[in-house]
Amino acid sequence: MKLSFYLLLVFVLLFSKIGPAQEMKMQNPFFGEWKTKFQTPPFDLVKNEHFMPAYEEGMKQQKAEVEAIINNPEKPTFKNTIEAFEKSGKLFTKVNNVFNCLNSANTNDSLQEVSRKVAPMIAKHFDEIYLNEKLFDRVKNIYQEKDKLNLTTEQKIVLENYYLDFVRGGANLSKEAKEKFKKINEELSLLGVKFGEYILKETNAIGLLIENKDDLAGLPADVIQGAAETAKEKGFDGKWAFILQRPSWIPFLQYSEKGNLREKLFKAYINRGNNNDEFDTKKILTKMASLRVEKATLLGYKTFADFKLEINMAKNPDNVFKFLNDLMKPALHRARIEADDMQKMIDNEKGNFKLQPWDWWYYAEKVKKEKYALDEEMLRPYFKLENVIAGAFGVASKLYGLKFVERKDIPIYHPDVKVFEVTEANDKHLGILYTDYFPRDSKRSGAWMSELRGQSDIDGKYISPVVYNVGNFTKPTKDKPALLSFDDVTTLFHEFGHALHGLIGVSVYPTGKRVPVDFVELPSQIMENWASDPEVLKMYAKHYKTGKPIPKELIEKIVKAGQFNQGFETVEYLAASLLDMDWHTITDTKERDAIRFERESLLKYGLIPEIESRYQSTNFQHIFVDDGYAAGYYGYIWAAILDADAFAAFKETNNVFDKKTAAAFRTLLEKAGSDDPMVLYKKFRGREPKVDALLIKRGLN
């Protein structure tokens, strides 16, 4: 008996064949359980060729899971429909989260090709789900019976979200309209991918190459050193290169004495996507704006902004326009005063020219030095990257008792990446945080937070979050560590605030963590307040050479200069927000001349010639790579009212780490997606937020 068994086993091993597809599946890390610590992505095993088959299998599995929900003969219930759908698509989500991380932070030609192929596939996949009449009927049936059901607050929110997702996803459209809707979504997905690729190429381009050492006049030594290293990396050894990433071009505009070169670099930056070459984005964005009008009209909305804002705190375009215009008036008034101060300095220096947008950073720096005896280079030595990270961690520890321990045993996707395990005060595991802070050609510009795995607790099976922060801060040189500007410091704290929200948010269902775009910036922007608080600065701002804490006199200068240049910063932001709203309140599908449309838009709001919009239409990634912030860029300053008012609650206790206030604020963040955000905010503050704190903070009152 045993002999026959072994002979059979040998026969099977000798003559059975594993097909190529099966072999690929066995080697693909997405098709097995991850054995890494905390089941983090095995980045060391993931290869570019793994993504397409994993995406295809992930969509196939979710389609089968949805079919099982539809074909369930039992009466639709929250558990067998909504909760079942919440459990679906695990493989797809796993693949998509890892791909999005790599394609934005460490991309290459192969990943971009996958993106181009998979974007329309994903659009089609979700259209087939949200346009499925049988599935919508089940959701609608539960929604109509919701008042009779014994649902938790979170379940009611999740059900409401799903019902709206289906309606806004075209479920009520006719068969003919649904086909049109699918084609629009597919085309928008492809155009967004192309827009992102073009701007990445444009941003990594050399904006200014200097060959004559005299043209470096005024630049700090570390800026010169960084430019020399960039030039060498780009194949121009012995020269100095400035690319269109902020850590490269901003210091040049702040310190270069060469106005003609400031102009050249500035124009290279603002003209990204507008050079009438192979990476020009004008036709892409105007087509996207047209398609969005068509999509909104199909769904019964007057404009795309009406469609997007319906589910936000602002509710409609009129509220947003009034809000932005009410802020623009005092901000413009302040900006004109700032421009006058700079023009006086130019005149006193016998400059004999009118202040231009490319001069603003240079003369703002000089005015700050004259008024407050403070400039960026005085501060930079105190903001070594590692110390700033420790400062952000220290704030989270003092507020919520969290601990951050670096892990060397978790795979990473690039040598710049670091990984931290986050625990509660009692050492209970909370989640994992990846940080990735230096610019490179494979990374898009800006700073962001996202997740590799979201938290959930369905059926009592708790899944902990895995999140990441990405930035583009000044890299270390051969002589100095990475020293941040104060703007970089606030950006790091900002994105860390998003990470904290991802780590401490608690919900049963993944959808229970969804918050409106005009609330989502509250957790991030409030952290900026701690970054600049005198008590917190003493904790982390230490000289990179001596280790001595930042002097009291320098802290006082930072506080006094806190409202400096706020007119400029508010106006350039509001200009971009209004431009976004104008693109998305178009009521016809005519494709505009992008540059003329932008110029007329900004003139309408009285933008002064000395200031350009923070983003131009041709490089406005927030609103044209996807529609995440389309008709939603205003959300940063909407949330700024919330963050100023919320931080005032801490200040009113005379302790920015007040335990009672911190506990109440944590509760707000934990539940923000599983209850109405304004209801939760009023529970935290005892009232609705007031604009006063923001106006005082920015000196616009």
Beta strands, then each sheet from edge to edge (+ up, - down):
strand 1: 206-210
strand 2: 240-243
strand 3: 403-406
strand 4: 418-423
strand 5: 429-436
strand 6: 448-453
strand 7: 466-470
sheet 1: 1+ 2-
sheet 2: 3+ 4- 5+ 7+ 6-
end
